[in-house]
Amino acid sequence: MNLLEKTALVTGSGRGIGRAIALRLAQEGADLIINFFRNRAPAEATAEQIRAIGRRAIVVKANVGEIDGINSLFKAARDAYGRLDILVCNAASGYNRPALKQKPKGWEWTMNINARSVLFCAQQAVPLMQAQGGGHIVNISSPGSFRVLPDYIVVGASKAAIESLTRYLAVELAPHNIVVNAVSPGIVQTDALKHFDVLREGNVIPHAIEATPAGRLVSPEDVANVVNFLCSPAASMIRGQTILVDGGYTLPVFAVTP
Ligand SMILES: NC(=O)c1ccc[n+]([C@@H]2O[C@H](COP(=O)([O-])OP(=O)(O)OC[C@H]3O[C@@H](n4cnc5c(N)ncnc54)[C@H](OP(=O)(O)O)[C@@H]3O)[C@@H](O)[C@H]2O)c1
């Protein structure tokens, strides 16, 4: 257990990939701050699972798209534990629609929750990590930052911003012994997929499996394992990188047929 006595905050960790990350870090010994925005029940269930393996967990409702929400989330973390060693910026939302149907409100909503939160969560995390002599920040991106998915234009732009923020933070926070990286998962079957018309229709998932050299979709646990690695001393010389965890899906120019 690498993370005994450490504390980790994972945004959007009641369900989906964030939940798997929180559970993985707890398995390594960390105490957790579980954050949700709309769905309390899965967040409480995740916290119960963490307590069942002997680690502490608090549940905090906060909208990371609002600066006040970020401030209250970190206040709750400070009040509960008085320290922070790991921050995982995982929460995401978005207005999925074509470019010509996007509206300024959707741009602001998406950018603030997905990208602005990374910067202002980091600002809150740094003093807490400095007090421990350092820490780790991992931001969750998406291959939509550089590839083009239907209706994903604003989320894709927010993910490109996350990857840029990751590089800047990696350099600026290095003197504080804070290691910053990003993880970019391929298709993971979570509730997020319900918001994509293209995934509800047709055979996109079977085709995606067929086009993945590793032969299956990425699981939430695959992503969580890489986040855990990036928070370990073995990864301390990886800085500002976005690690693709997609089973090789984005590599071939043409789909590989077995
Ligand atoms: N699934 C994929 O195929 C895939 C692929 C590439 C990248 N990703 C990335 O992986 C991350 C997790 O995705 P997922 O598939 O697990 O998504 P998900 O199942 O839709 O879960 C989203 C999580 O974010 C939280 N959230 C949403 N808006 C929030 C806000 N304003 N403040 C705080 N929390 C908020 C949700 O909380 P509530 O439960 O309270 O709503 C939920 O816990 C995201 O960054 C996503 O872009 C996913």
The ligand as an ORCA input file, in Angstrom:
! r2SCAN-3c Opt
* xyz 0 1
  N     -16.619      7.361    -20.558
  C     -15.765      7.561    -21.543
  O     -15.828      6.898    -22.597
  C     -14.694      8.612    -21.408
  C     -13.743      8.693    -22.435
  C     -12.749      9.657    -22.358
  C     -12.703     10.509    -21.269
  N     -13.637     10.411    -20.285
  C     -13.523     11.334    -19.159
  O     -13.497     10.624    -17.943
  C     -14.070     11.419    -16.909
  C     -15.173     10.646    -16.217
  O     -16.112     10.256    -17.209
  P     -17.296      9.228    -16.913
  O     -17.507      8.496    -18.187
  O     -17.068      8.508    -15.660
  O     -18.484     10.280    -16.740
  P     -19.913     10.139    -16.010
  O     -20.251      8.705    -15.783
  O     -20.842     10.988    -16.820
  O     -19.647     10.833    -14.603
  C     -19.385     12.201    -14.551
  C     -19.007     12.545    -13.140
  O     -18.727     13.961    -13.086
  C     -19.520     14.526    -12.051
  N     -19.858     15.918    -12.387
  C     -20.484     16.372    -13.494
  N     -20.598     17.717    -13.432
  C     -20.049     18.088    -12.240
  C     -19.880     19.337    -11.601
  N     -20.298     20.469    -12.170
  N     -19.260     19.361    -10.393
  C     -18.837     18.207     -9.800
  N     -18.980     16.990    -10.364
  C     -19.579     16.946    -11.572
  C     -20.748     13.639    -11.946
  O     -21.365     13.819    -10.688
  P     -22.950     13.493    -10.444
  O     -23.027     12.002    -10.296
  O     -23.327     14.204     -9.195
  O     -23.669     13.989    -11.652
  C     -20.129     12.258    -12.154
  O     -19.554     11.784    -10.955
  C     -14.538     12.702    -17.578
  O     -13.541     13.693    -17.454
  C     -14.704     12.289    -19.022
  O     -14.600     13.369    -19.932
  C     -14.646      9.482    -20.331
*
